[in-house]
């Protein structure tokens, strides 16, 4: 059976030691709190310092890039301004030269057209010489006939009055004869001009009609890739450029309905014409024989609807 021992243990020393430890723990806690506060303040200061330096570096970099772009753009603008100034000088010199050439041509053509106008004026005057003589000379005489046919004072003998009347009548007849001759010359020249004009102008009105014009359309191969080119040859006799272009456009538009077919045998007229050209050419016989062989071995196609 178990037995118990009753004893008394003094805990005061342990309590004192624990109390000392508690004081040390409190002091340590206070130190740790102070250190933590200092560490937080230091970290905050360091982070603020780092952020400030990072922001300063970022702004410095952005400013440097902007400065570089500004310098590059400023150099581009300066170069463009120099080019524009140089082009302005060139345009100014071209304008001055063109004005000088224009003034020179203007003076030359003014002189030319003035001389042409003077020559034409003289030619027109020569063509209308009878009319001008009649208008400037005879009309003045007719207008002033009262001065030219002045009557004598009706005081004298009968013989002198009769002689004076005969002289005045003779003068009137002479002036009338000159007027009739001038009118005759004018009408003769007018008829001659009408005959000349009628011989130059077409007789009758122009009428529309159908006109057949020969046209040759060729298609040739340029290289081994099959690149082809079409050529249209038109007779230029009695055809202006507008009519030629109209014919070419019509043939080009209608060429879609045509197709090329092989020719079984060469045309006799074409072969004979080619042989004549080869025979009349100033070439060696060997070259002529080779040209004949190449022509015989060549095949071509013609257009069919």
C-alpha positions as CSV (number, residue, x, y, z in Angstrom):
1,X,0.0,0.0,0.0
2,X,1.4,3.3,-1.0
3,X,2.6,5.9,1.5
4,X,2.6,9.6,1.3
5,X,5.3,12.0,2.5
6,X,4.2,15.3,3.6
7,X,6.9,18.0,3.1
8,X,7.0,21.8,2.7
9,X,8.9,23.3,-0.3
10,X,9.8,27.0,-0.5
11,X,9.0,28.5,-3.9
12,X,10.1,32.0,-3.2
13,X,13.5,31.7,-4.9
14,X,11.9,30.3,-8.0
15,X,9.3,33.0,-8.0
16,X,12.1,35.6,-7.7
17,X,14.0,34.1,-10.5
18,X,10.8,33.9,-12.7
19,X,10.1,37.5,-11.9
20,X,13.6,38.4,-13.0
21,X,13.1,36.4,-16.2
22,X,9.8,38.2,-16.7
23,X,11.6,41.6,-16.5
24,X,14.1,40.4,-19.0
25,X,11.4,39.2,-21.3
26,X,9.6,42.5,-21.0
27,X,12.8,44.3,-21.8
28,X,13.4,42.0,-24.8
29,X,9.9,42.6,-26.0
30,X,10.4,46.3,-25.7
31,X,13.7,46.0,-27.7
32,X,12.1,43.8,-30.3
33,X,9.2,46.3,-30.7
34,X,11.7,49.2,-31.0
35,X,13.8,47.2,-33.5
36,X,10.7,46.3,-35.5
37,X,9.6,49.9,-35.6
38,X,13.1,51.0,-36.7
39,X,13.2,48.2,-39.3
40,X,9.8,49.3,-40.7
41,X,10.9,52.9,-40.8
42,X,14.2,51.9,-42.5
43,X,12.3,49.8,-45.0
44,X,9.9,52.6,-45.7
45,X,12.8,55.1,-46.1
46,X,14.6,52.6,-48.4
47,X,11.5,51.9,-50.5
48,X,10.8,55.7,-50.8
49,X,14.4,56.2,-51.8
50,X,14.3,53.4,-54.3
51,X,11.0,54.7,-55.7
52,X,12.4,58.2,-56.0
53,X,15.5,57.0,-57.8
54,X,13.4,54.7,-60.1
55,X,11.0,57.6,-60.9
56,X,13.9,59.9,-61.5
57,X,15.6,57.4,-63.7
58,X,12.4,56.7,-65.7
59,X,11.8,60.4,-66.2
60,X,15.4,60.9,-67.1
61,X,15.2,58.1,-69.7
62,X,11.9,59.4,-71.1
63,X,13.4,62.9,-71.3
64,X,16.5,61.6,-73.0
65,X,14.4,59.7,-75.6
66,X,12.2,62.7,-76.2
67,X,15.3,64.9,-76.6
68,X,16.8,62.4,-79.1
69,X,13.5,62.3,-81.1
70,X,13.3,66.1,-81.0
71,X,16.9,66.4,-82.2
72,X,16.3,63.8,-85.0
73,X,13.0,65.6,-86.1
74,X,14.7,69.0,-85.9
75,X,17.5,67.7,-88.1
76,X,14.9,66.3,-90.6
77,X,13.1,69.6,-90.6
78,X,16.3,71.5,-91.2
79,X,17.2,69.2,-94.1
80,X,13.7,69.6,-95.6
81,X,13.9,73.4,-95.2
82,X,17.3,73.4,-97.0
83,X,15.8,71.2,-99.8
84,X,12.8,73.5,-100.0
85,X,15.1,76.6,-100.1
86,X,17.2,75.0,-102.8
87,X,14.1,74.0,-104.8
88,X,12.7,77.5,-104.4
89,X,15.9,78.9,-105.9
90,X,15.7,76.4,-108.8
91,X,12.1,77.2,-109.4
92,X,12.9,80.9,-109.3
93,X,15.7,80.4,-111.9
94,X,13.4,78.3,-114.0
95,X,10.6,80.9,-113.8
96,X,13.1,83.7,-114.8
97,X,14.4,81.6,-117.7
98,X,10.8,80.8,-118.8
99,X,9.8,84.5,-118.6
100,X,12.8,85.5,-120.6
101,X,12.0,82.8,-123.2
102,X,8.4,83.8,-123.2
103,X,9.2,87.4,-123.8
104,X,11.6,86.5,-126.6
105,X,9.1,84.2,-128.3
106,X,6.4,86.8,-127.8
107,X,8.5,89.5,-129.5
108,X,9.4,87.1,-132.3
109,X,5.8,86.0,-132.9
110,X,4.6,89.6,-132.7
111,X,7.0,90.6,-135.3
112,X,6.1,87.6,-137.4
113,X,2.3,88.1,-137.2
114,X,2.7,91.8,-137.8
115,X,4.6,91.1,-141.0
116,X,2.0,88.5,-141.9
117,X,-0.9,90.9,-141.2
118,X,0.8,93.6,-143.3
119,X,1.4,91.1,-146.2
120,X,-2.2,89.8,-146.0
121,X,-3.5,93.4,-146.0
122,X,-1.5,94.2,-149.1
123,X,-2.7,91.0,-150.8
124,X,-6.3,91.7,-149.9
125,X,-5.9,95.2,-151.2
126,X,-4.4,93.9,-154.4
127,X,-7.3,91.4,-154.8
128,X,-9.9,94.2,-154.2
129,X,-8.0,96.8,-156.1
130,X,-10.8,97.6,-158.5
131,X,-13.3,97.9,-155.7
132,X,-11.0,100.1,-153.7
133,X,-10.2,102.3,-156.7
134,X,-13.9,102.6,-157.3
135,X,-14.7,103.4,-153.7
136,X,-11.8,105.8,-153.1
137,X,-11.4,107.4,-156.5
138,X,-14.6,107.2,-158.6
139,X,-17.0,107.7,-155.7
140,X,-15.1,110.9,-154.8
141,X,-15.4,112.1,-158.3
142,X,-19.1,111.3,-158.4
143,X,-19.7,112.9,-155.1
144,X,-17.8,116.0,-156.2
145,X,-19.4,116.1,-159.7
146,X,-21.0,119.4,-158.8
147,X,-17.6,120.9,-158.5
148,X,-16.1,119.2,-161.5
149,X,-19.1,120.1,-163.7
150,X,-19.4,123.7,-162.8
151,X,-21.6,125.7,-165.2
152,X,-20.5,128.9,-166.7
153,X,-22.1,132.2,-166.0
154,X,-25.3,132.3,-168.2
155,X,-24.1,135.5,-169.8
156,X,-22.8,135.4,-173.3
157,X,-23.6,134.8,-176.9
158,X,-25.5,131.8,-178.2
159,X,-22.4,130.2,-179.8
160,X,-20.4,130.3,-176.6
161,X,-23.3,128.8,-174.6
162,X,-23.7,125.9,-177.0
163,X,-19.9,125.2,-176.9
164,X,-19.9,125.2,-173.1
165,X,-22.8,122.8,-173.0
166,X,-21.1,120.5,-175.4
167,X,-17.9,120.5,-173.3
168,X,-19.9,119.8,-170.1
169,X,-21.8,117.0,-171.8
170,X,-18.5,115.5,-173.1
171,X,-17.0,115.7,-169.6
172,X,-20.1,114.0,-168.2
173,X,-20.0,111.2,-170.8
174,X,-16.3,110.7,-170.1
175,X,-16.8,110.4,-166.4
176,X,-19.7,108.0,-167.0
177,X,-17.5,105.9,-169.3
178,X,-14.9,105.6,-166.6
179,X,-17.5,104.5,-164.1
180,X,-18.9,101.9,-166.5
181,X,-15.4,100.6,-167.3
182,X,-14.6,100.3,-163.6
183,X,-17.9,98.5,-162.9
184,X,-17.2,96.2,-165.9
185,X,-13.7,95.3,-164.5
186,X,-15.2,94.8,-161.0
187,X,-17.9,92.4,-162.4
188,X,-15.3,90.6,-164.5
189,X,-13.0,90.0,-161.5
190,X,-16.1,88.9,-159.4
191,X,-17.0,86.3,-162.1
192,X,-13.4,85.1,-162.3
193,X,-13.3,84.7,-158.5
194,X,-16.6,82.8,-158.6
195,X,-15.3,80.5,-161.3
196,X,-12.1,79.9,-159.4
197,X,-14.0,79.2,-156.2
198,X,-16.4,76.8,-157.9
199,X,-13.4,74.9,-159.4
200,X,-11.8,74.5,-156.0
201,X,-14.9,73.6,-153.9
202,X,-16.6,70.2,-154.2
203,X,-19.6,70.0,-156.5
204,X,-22.6,68.9,-154.5
205,X,-23.0,67.9,-150.8
206,X,-20.9,65.3,-149.1
207,X,-22.6,62.0,-148.8
208,X,-22.1,59.1,-146.5
209,X,-21.1,55.8,-148.0
210,X,-19.4,52.4,-147.2
211,X,-15.7,52.3,-147.7
212,X,-13.6,49.1,-147.5
213,X,-10.2,49.5,-145.9
214,X,-7.6,46.7,-145.8
215,X,-6.3,45.8,-142.4
216,X,-3.7,43.3,-141.3
217,X,-3.8,41.8,-137.8
218,X,-0.7,39.9,-136.6
219,X,0.0,38.0,-133.4
220,X,3.6,37.1,-132.7
221,X,5.3,35.2,-129.9
222,X,8.1,37.1,-128.1
223,X,9.7,34.4,-126.0
224,X,9.7,30.7,-125.0
225,X,7.2,31.4,-122.2
226,X,4.4,32.0,-124.7
227,X,4.2,35.8,-124.4
228,X,2.3,37.1,-127.4
229,X,1.7,40.6,-128.8
230,X,-0.8,41.8,-131.3
231,X,-0.1,44.3,-134.1
232,X,-2.7,46.0,-136.3
233,X,-1.4,47.5,-139.5
234,X,-3.8,50.0,-141.3
235,X,-3.5,51.8,-144.6
236,X,-2.8,55.5,-143.7
237,X,-3.7,56.8,-147.1
238,X,-6.6,59.3,-146.9
239,X,-7.1,58.4,-143.3
240,X,-6.6,60.8,-140.4
241,X,-5.4,59.8,-136.9
242,X,-8.9,59.8,-135.5
243,X,-10.2,57.4,-138.1
244,X,-7.2,55.1,-137.6
245,X,-7.7,55.0,-133.9
246,X,-11.4,54.3,-134.4
247,X,-10.6,51.4,-136.7
248,X,-8.0,49.9,-134.3
249,X,-10.5,50.1,-131.4
250,X,-13.2,48.4,-133.5
251,X,-10.9,45.6,-134.5
252,X,-9.6,45.2,-130.9
253,X,-13.2,44.9,-129.7
254,X,-14.2,42.4,-132.4
255,X,-11.0,40.3,-132.0
256,X,-12.6,38.3,-129.2
257,X,-14.9,36.6,-131.8
258,X,-12.0,35.4,-133.9
259,X,-9.7,32.5,-133.4
260,X,-6.5,31.5,-135.1
261,X,-6.5,28.3,-137.3
262,X,-3.6,26.5,-138.9
263,X,-3.0,27.0,-142.6
264,X,-2.7,23.7,-144.5
265,X,-0.7,25.2,-147.4
266,X,0.9,28.6,-147.9
267,X,-0.8,31.1,-150.2
268,X,0.6,31.1,-153.7
269,X,0.7,34.8,-154.0
270,X,2.5,35.1,-150.7
271,X,5.1,32.4,-151.7
272,X,5.6,34.0,-155.1
273,X,6.0,37.5,-153.6
274,X,8.5,36.2,-151.0
275,X,10.5,34.4,-153.7
276,X,10.6,37.6,-155.7
277,X,11.9,39.5,-152.8
278,X,14.6,36.9,-152.0
279,X,15.6,36.7,-155.7
280,X,16.0,40.5,-156.0
281,X,17.9,40.8,-152.7
282,X,21.6,41.5,-152.9
283,X,22.6,38.4,-150.8
284,X,24.8,35.4,-151.3
285,X,23.2,32.3,-152.8
286,X,23.8,30.3,-149.6
287,X,21.8,32.9,-147.6
288,X,19.0,32.9,-150.2
289,X,18.8,29.1,-150.1
290,X,18.7,29.1,-146.3
291,X,15.9,31.8,-146.4
292,X,13.9,29.6,-148.8
293,X,14.3,26.5,-146.5
294,X,13.2,28.5,-143.4
295,X,10.2,29.9,-145.3
296,X,9.1,26.4,-146.4
297,X,9.5,25.0,-142.8
298,X,7.7,27.9,-141.2
299,X,4.0,27.5,-140.3
300,X,1.6,30.3,-139.6
301,X,-2.1,30.7,-138.7
302,X,-4.9,32.9,-140.0
303,X,-8.0,34.4,-138.4
304,X,-11.4,32.7,-138.7
305,X,-14.8,33.7,-137.3
